[in-house]
Amino acid sequence: MEGYVCIITGANSLTGIGRAAAYSFAKKNAKAIYVTDIMDSDLYTLAEDVKATTGVDCIGMKADASCDEDILAIINAAMDKYGRLDVFFANAGVAGRHPFVSQTKEAYMEMMSVNAWSAFAACKYASVAMQKTSEEKPVSGGAIICNASVGGVRSGGGPMSYSASKAAVINTCQTAAWRLHGTNIRVNSVCPGLIKTEMTDVVFAAIENRPELEQSLMRTIALERYGRPEEVSETVAFLASSAGSYITGQDIKVDGGISAAMPYSVFFGES
Ligand SMILES: NC(=O)c1ccc[n+]([C@@H]2O[C@H](COP(=O)([O-])OP(=O)(O)OC[C@H]3O[C@@H](n4cnc5c(N)ncnc54)[C@H](O)[C@@H]3O)[C@@H](O)[C@H]2O)c1
């Protein structure tokens, strides 16, 4: 990722995938990383720490990932300072838990706005900046990675409106990869399984001191454990880097095997 100018949304959470991505990008020698979030309580200390521990330029910016003006403001800041944009990790997301029958249109549309429009807007605006060439960047190109979910792949991986929004993210990436053909811009989604972050605190609170429940949950994962944010962010960094140069239009599962199986059955487990 040498020379790459990168943007990450949803990076404020102390235990989140966005924060982990800043370190994964820095480890790959990115030139500059914009860490952004609608909350900024821990954003600027993250930027300082990345700079202090890795030497990579890291800039905190408060921004709503579903707001066009905010997304454009980050992209313009990166273009004004560095003259190029190479990587956009559209990571920001929320997980509502409205019961299906009492779901309101307003809550559904809000979910679609934060989770799905943010990915669409990332593709729409970042791809324009990524096509700008200069002496330093003679060829158009870049990598857009959107954080989807195994919940977007098929049923059973999350609440209903959340899953619908993540299915939209997966297809947006597939379609954008084709809409951008010939531009050397790659667009992929990652589909995490159960990752221990702030978003899944509620899941881990529910299984705390309930070993049988925990065991039955872990039995749905081939690796029989939850994932760490770094295990997703390292995959994102791979896709963002030149190592992922021939991968586009894909939804990459980072889920310990959850999505590889029908519901696990002990009957077939031994044969
Ligand atoms: N944790 C999991 O098991 C899991 C599984 C599948 C997918 N994901 C996806 O990974 C992404 C990151 O989630 P996480 O697990 O790190 O959760 P997290 O709650 O730790 O981090 C999410 C971050 O997004 C920010 N955010 C929310 N709305 C925003 C907005 N409108 N604009 C900007 N920032 C906003 C939050 O402030 C927070 O810092 C999400 O898109 C989530 O859906 C997570």
The ligand as a Tripos MOL2 file, in Angstrom:
@<TRIPOS>MOLECULE
LIG
   44    48     1     0     0
SMALL
NO_CHARGES

@<TRIPOS>ATOM
      1 N1        -19.0520   -7.3630   14.6350 N.am      1 LIG1
      2 C1        -19.5800   -8.2580   13.8190 C.2       1 LIG1
      3 O1        -19.8000   -9.4340   14.2040 O.2       1 LIG1
      4 C2        -19.9120   -7.8870   12.4100 C.ar      1 LIG1
      5 C3        -20.3760   -8.9050   11.5620 C.ar      1 LIG1
      6 C4        -20.6990   -8.5960   10.2560 C.ar      1 LIG1
      7 C5        -20.5580   -7.2990    9.7770 C.ar      1 LIG1
      8 N2        -20.1100   -6.3200   10.6220 N.ar      1 LIG1
      9 C6        -20.0010   -4.9710   10.0810 C.3       1 LIG1
     10 O2        -18.7360   -4.4240   10.3770 O.3       1 LIG1
     11 C7        -18.8240   -2.9920   10.3830 C.3       1 LIG1
     12 C8        -18.0930   -2.4480   11.5940 C.3       1 LIG1
     13 O3        -18.7950   -2.8650   12.7490 O.3       1 LIG1
     14 P1        -18.0740   -3.2680   14.1140 P.3       1 LIG1
     15 O4        -18.3940   -4.6770   14.3760 O.co2     1 LIG1
     16 O5        -16.6620   -2.8240   14.1020 O.co2     1 LIG1
     17 O6        -18.9860   -2.4270   15.1170 O.3       1 LIG1
     18 P2        -18.6870   -1.1580   16.0550 P.3       1 LIG1
     19 O7        -20.0130   -0.8280   16.6140 O.co2     1 LIG1
     20 O8        -17.5600   -1.4760   16.9640 O.co2     1 LIG1
     21 O9        -18.2310   -0.0250   15.0200 O.3       1 LIG1
     22 C9        -19.1360    0.6000   14.1490 C.3       1 LIG1
     23 C10       -18.7200    2.0520   14.0170 C.3       1 LIG1
     24 O10       -19.5700    2.6700   13.0290 O.3       1 LIG1
     25 C11       -19.8600    3.9810   13.5050 C.3       1 LIG1
     26 N3        -21.0490    4.5120   12.8370 N.ar      1 LIG1
     27 C12       -22.3350    4.1720   13.0070 C.ar      1 LIG1
     28 N4        -23.1250    4.9260   12.2180 N.ar      1 LIG1
     29 C13       -22.3100    5.7460   11.5250 C.ar      1 LIG1
     30 C14       -22.5190    6.7510   10.5440 C.ar      1 LIG1
     31 N5        -23.7450    7.0730   10.1080 N.pl3     1 LIG1
     32 N6        -21.4400    7.3970   10.0510 N.ar      1 LIG1
     33 C15       -20.1940    7.0990   10.4810 C.ar      1 LIG1
     34 N7        -19.9310    6.1700   11.3990 N.ar      1 LIG1
     35 C16       -20.9760    5.5010   11.9150 C.ar      1 LIG1
     36 C17       -20.0360    3.8150   14.9950 C.3       1 LIG1
     37 O11       -19.9320    5.0460   15.6810 O.3       1 LIG1
     38 C18       -18.9130    2.8490   15.3150 C.3       1 LIG1
     39 O12       -17.7110    3.5100   15.6480 O.3       1 LIG1
     40 C19       -20.3240   -2.6620   10.3370 C.3       1 LIG1
     41 O13       -20.7050   -2.2710    9.0270 O.3       1 LIG1
     42 C20       -20.9770   -3.9850   10.6920 C.3       1 LIG1
     43 O14       -22.2750   -4.1180   10.1660 O.3       1 LIG1
     44 C21       -19.7850   -6.5900   11.9230 C.ar      1 LIG1
@<TRIPOS>BOND
     1     1     2 1
     2     2     3 2
     3     2     4 1
     4     4     5 ar
     5     4    44 ar
     6     5     6 ar
     7     6     7 ar
     8     7     8 ar
     9     8     9 1
    10     8    44 ar
    11     9    10 1
    12     9    42 1
    13    10    11 1
    14    11    12 1
    15    11    40 1
    16    12    13 1
    17    13    14 1
    18    14    15 2
    19    14    16 1
    20    14    17 1
    21    17    18 1
    22    18    19 2
    23    18    20 1
    24    18    21 1
    25    21    22 1
    26    22    23 1
    27    23    24 1
    28    23    38 1
    29    24    25 1
    30    25    26 1
    31    25    36 1
    32    26    27 ar
    33    26    35 ar
    34    27    28 ar
    35    28    29 ar
    36    29    30 ar
    37    29    35 ar
    38    30    31 1
    39    30    32 ar
    40    32    33 ar
    41    33    34 ar
    42    34    35 ar
    43    36    37 1
    44    36    38 1
    45    38    39 1
    46    40    41 1
    47    40    42 1
    48    42    43 1
@<TRIPOS>SUBSTRUCTURE
     1 LIG1         1 GROUP 0 **** ****
